[in-house]
Amino acid sequence: FSTTFSQTTFPCFIAGAQHCGSTLRDGDIGNLKIFKNPSDGFIVTEKKVPMKLVEEMKTIGSSNGWVATLNDGVVCLQDDLNPNASDIDPKRISLPPLVTLPHCQTQIVTNVAMSSSSPEDDDCVVAIKFLGSQLSLCRPARSSEWTNIKITDPSFFSSRVMYSKRDEMFSMPASRATHIGSWNLGEHGDTPKIQKLRFQEFPELVQSEWELLDLCSKSEHLVESRPTGETFLVKWYTKRCIRWKGRMLTQRFMVFKIDEDGNVV
């Protein structure tokens, strides 16, 4: 995940936690090394974190340095993996119990996104995209319940949601990236704002490379540059490798820039 320092975003690579004790509050504790990569070289930060965040399946995503866990229908946000957060007094924010819409599910999560750097901000909105048709939005500092949206377009069922600071909306790409749907809490309801995408050019690859990519699993991700407001579409191709015990290995990334008219290059 990425953590914001001042107004610059640096990638953080999590190396894994080694067991180093236990506490009454969090149980087993690990020593986590986080490698930050600013312009002047790598900086290593060490933190004490609950081992369950890196070992258990209850972790469903992260955004702005906050980790989201799901347990018995309740989502909890915690700042353990934020390098600037306190080891001694980590924050825990429990969100309202989830409500499952008819013919939807809230057990398998696609991803989590937040509209600001902290759920304690008064205007912060947390979005959870579930596999299937449900998108749930909540203001942790204001509301005691979720706003649940039922998506009718099947091309969004496996999509990942992103918050656009420029447009002040949550957006996600449709499968095959034919269009983008955007939702604003309290405005769009179940009917999103739709932007059609028009691809102007593709990378030049030989036929055998395209055939290889056709055999890969593909996912689309929207990314927004906070300093410039530019929007990018990332296509991520992965393939299961038997040599690596069935792990999914990256075959290729394709990065496209999207302008305000929906032209993609």
Secondary structure, DSSP 4 states (H G I P E B T S, - for coil): -EEEETTEEEEEEEEEEEEEEEETTTEEEEEEEEEE--TT--EEEEEEEETHHHHSTTEEEEETTEEEEEETTEEEEE-TT-TTS-SSS--EEEPPPP-PPTT--SSSEEEEEESSS-TTSTT--EEEEESSSEEEEE-TTT-SS-EEEE---GGGTT---EEETTTTEEEEEPGGGSEEEEE-TTTSTTS-EEEE-EE-------HHHHHHHHTSEEEEEEEE-TTT--EEEEEEEEEEETTTTTEEEEEEEEEEEE-TT-EE-
